[in-house]
Amino acid sequence: MSGDSFSELIKTEKEAADIIKTAKDARRQIMKDSERSLEKEIEQYKVEEQNRIRSEQQAADANDGDKGKEGEAETSDKIKDIQAKTNANTKTMVKTLLDMVTTV
């Protein structure tokens, strides 16, 4: 009987070791699957963020382009206004300067 008990004990210990090994293997596989899943989520998030940043940058660049065109148009208008005023006052300024120089 003691021989049967001993072999029964060894058999039970082997079954317990197999159960523990199976549980560890399952846990290891779950960890690997979780890691792969997280890596995919991180990569997807990274791509989404890069796309968001790229679209925001493009929108900002488009706004800068519009502002640049508005600024160029405004500057051109101011230059034309100054040239018109200068042309209108040139004769008066030349006459005034000549009067001042010739009057001593």
Sequence and secondary structure as in RCSB ss.txt:
>XXXX:A:sequence
MSGDSFSELIKTEKEAADIIKTAKDARRQIMKDSERSLEKEIEQYKVEEQNRIRSEQQAADANDGDKGKEGEAET
SDKIKDIQAKTNANTKTMVKTLLDMVTTV
>XXXX:A:secstr
 HHHHHHHHHHHHHHHHHHHHHHHHHHHHHHHHHHHHHHHHHHHHHHHHHHHHHHHHHHHHHHHHHHHHHHHHHH
HHHHHHHHHHHHHHHHHHHHHHHHHHH  
